[in-house]
Amino acid sequence: MQRINIEKAKVNKRKKKNKKIELSKRIFLLLIAILFIVVLLKILHKNNILKINYDLGLDDLEITEESSFPDEVYGIKVHTKLVDENTKERPGIKRKIKYLVIHETDNFGKTATAENHSIYLLENQNKNTTSWHYTVDEKEIYHHIPDNEEAYHAGTDEGNKYGVGIELCVNEGSNFDKTMENGAKLVAYLLKEYDLSIKDIKMHNDFSGKDCPHKIREENRFDEFKSMVKKFMENN
């Protein structure tokens, strides 16, 4: 009887050992599989096959849109003059687009047009981090940073990480009503392009509390601006 008990104990011991070995094998294979998936995702991202935001960790991976580069929006010419990548203004961080953030340049000089704001950004690369995606005036639009990349315009991480910054020119002698209209056309185009809605149009003020866009806020015209956007979306 004692011999039988000893044999049973040996068998049970072997079974426990085999279970531990089997469990170790499964854990090892699982880790290898996770590592393979992470490496594969990074390769796809690096080769522009899959755009992924890694900043939030593996549990919060977000597939980003490809940036649009329109030549025109509803008849308004769009000039693409991109800031260099890997600069303070354009670190090249890909992200998901959630908001379109409206600003005013607060630059009242007669020559403070969309074109001259573009020239300013290009000539002052790496001097500061302030940046935005589009500048709009009464005649045309300039595109500075791809829409699916972060820029520094909203004053908060949320606004910068997920918002497309759109600056409206207020230069002396310009027709601000026309600038607003052109801005509304751009916003209508981008809402359609990225499957967003009217509620996703924000002001700089919504994020940081800054009095921007000042003129639109002072004259209580933000609802008017959104109504113009809605009109262009429905009629085109």
Rosetta blueprint (number, residue, H / E / L):
1 M L
2 Q H
3 R H
4 I H
5 N H
6 I H
7 E H
8 K H
9 A H
10 K H
11 V H
12 N H
13 K H
14 R H
15 K H
16 K H
17 K H
18 N H
19 K H
20 K H
21 I H
22 E H
23 L H
24 S H
25 K H
26 R H
27 I H
28 F H
29 L H
30 L H
31 L H
32 I H
33 A H
34 I H
35 L H
36 F H
37 I H
38 V H
39 V H
40 L H
41 L H
42 K H
43 I H
44 L H
45 H H
46 K H
47 N L
48 N L
49 I L
50 L L
51 K L
52 I E
53 N E
54 Y L
55 D L
56 L L
57 G L
58 L H
59 D H
60 D H
61 L L
62 E E
63 I E
64 T L
65 E L
66 E L
67 S L
68 S L
69 F L
70 P L
71 D L
72 E E
73 V E
74 Y L
75 G L
76 I E
77 K E
78 V E
79 H E
80 T E
81 K L
82 L L
83 V L
84 D L
85 E L
86 N L
87 T L
88 K L
89 E L
90 R L
91 P L
92 G L
93 I L
94 K E
95 R L
96 K L
97 I L
98 K L
99 Y E
100 L E
101 V E
102 I E
103 H E
104 E E
105 T L
106 D L
107 N L
108 F L
109 G L
110 K L
111 T L
112 A L
113 T L
114 A H
115 E H
116 N H
117 H H
118 S H
119 I H
120 Y H
121 L H
122 L H
123 E H
124 N L
125 Q L
126 N L
127 K L
128 N L
129 T L
130 T L
131 S L
132 W L
133 H L
134 Y E
135 T E
136 V E
137 D L
138 E L
139 K L
140 E L
141 I E
142 Y E
143 H E
144 H L
145 I L
146 P L
147 D L
148 N L
149 E E
150 E L
151 A L
152 Y L
153 H L
154 A L
155 G L
156 T L
157 D H
158 E H
159 G H
160 N H
161 K H
162 Y H
163 G E
164 V E
165 G E
166 I E
167 E E
168 L E
169 C L
170 V L
171 N L
172 E L
173 G L
174 S L
175 N L
176 F H
177 D H
178 K H
179 T H
180 M H
181 E H
182 N H
183 G H
184 A H
185 K H
186 L H
187 V H
188 A H
189 Y H
190 L H
191 L H
192 K H
193 E H
194 Y L
195 D L
196 L L
197 S L
198 I H
199 K H
200 D H
201 I E
202 K E
203 M E
204 H H
205 N H
206 D H
207 F H
208 S H
209 G L
210 K L
211 D L
212 C L
213 P L
214 H H
215 K H
216 I H
217 R H
218 E H
219 E L
220 N L
221 R L
222 F H
223 D H
224 E H
225 F H
226 K H
227 S H
228 M H
229 V H
230 K H
231 K H
232 F H
233 M H
234 E H
235 N H
236 N L
